Amino acid sequence: MGSLANVDPQLAELIKAEERRQADTVKLIPSENYVSKAVLEATGTVLTNKYSEGYPGKRYYEGQQVIDQIETLAVERAKALFGVNHANVQPYSGSPANLAVYMAFLQPGDTVMGMGLPFGGHLTHGWSVSATGKWFTPVRYGVRRDTGRIDMDEVRELALQHRPKLIFCGGTAIPRIIDFEAFASIAREVGAVLAADIAHIAGLVAGGAHPSPVGHADVISTTTHKTLRGPRGAMLMADSDEHATALNKAVFPGLQGGPHNHTTAAIAVALHEAAQPEFRTYAHQVVANAKALAEELAGRGFDLVSGGTDNHLILIDLTSKGVGGKPAAQALDRAGLETNYNTVPFDPRKPFDPSGIRIGTPSVTSRGMGEAEMRQIGAWMDEVVTALAKGDAEEVIARVHREVSELTSQFPTPGLS
Ligand code: DSN
């Protein structure tokens, strides 16, 4: 930070403040993580100076002697880690990666089927405000009201009725195992391309803590910065040459220009880290922690969508607690517990003032916290939410914040401390 502090002390101080905030907070947002110092270092390198439109061995700019090796390394590591034949590490992030899937296999107006956003899907799976919902014809599946789980019978019925060209499985608020095999069988039956969006669970898949879509999905899309613990970026993977060729053309020149080479390098580092035995331990601990936290919350009367979790994520419907998701998330944040408010299935409230909060354990597990800490976090959440419901939370928030600070001071933040 030396030169940054000299050149732009104002910005340097803001970055320091964010470092302190991240260190002092129990980060429970399930799509976030702490990357290692090595990943951070790779991100902040001279690779940002280089244009490399094209792919290794076939570029539109000279001077690719090193960049080609870096991108090839990232691709080979992705292929080895996930056990796929092809990987593209150039998508700028999850949404552009998913757009590339449309560009590769659909024409404007074609039908796409994905999980509705309020049920746990993603904007780019055909939600109305997204280009994917405006420029394509979306069909949406959800979860059963009684179980909070995806209704595979409904998925099949909708697929048979609408004959989508593309089916997305995966999403942003799904606390249960995704049945890739069942989705693949439906996609085959209707002749659709199956895209598994594993952005949330990529690290769990890599670490053997969630079944893999490989061998079931035609295309696998993922961000690299969630459970996979890499830089902000994305990857597309496929087994067949035909699918891979279509995806590559869609990413470049279809949608993007030059890849962000500093990100590619950091992805390569993250993939190397995820291939180590410690990462398997990490992935399984993420799930064990989420289960412990879910159990604590359920025991304290919290209404968990689907009753619990199989992965890193817990979706809480706060209706029975008498508070909305937004005020709860704001109060928890002031107590040092960072969550995000979220719609829950069949939510009668609006997305910007929904009934739920979404939490997860990737970040706290990266700090080395275990089940005992999860139970403590569950207790704090209960204290804050209960006090908020009674309309008298200030004292509790202040006390919990002090206790949270004590806890976070015992668990170093990877990349920062
Ligand atoms: N914004 C991501 C998440 O929080 O799940 C999805 O794109």
Boltz pocket constraint, residues with backbone or C-beta under 6 A from the ligand:
constraints:
  - pocket:
      binder: B
      contacts: [[A, 31], [A, 94], [A, 122], [A, 171], [A, 172]]
      max_distance: 6.0
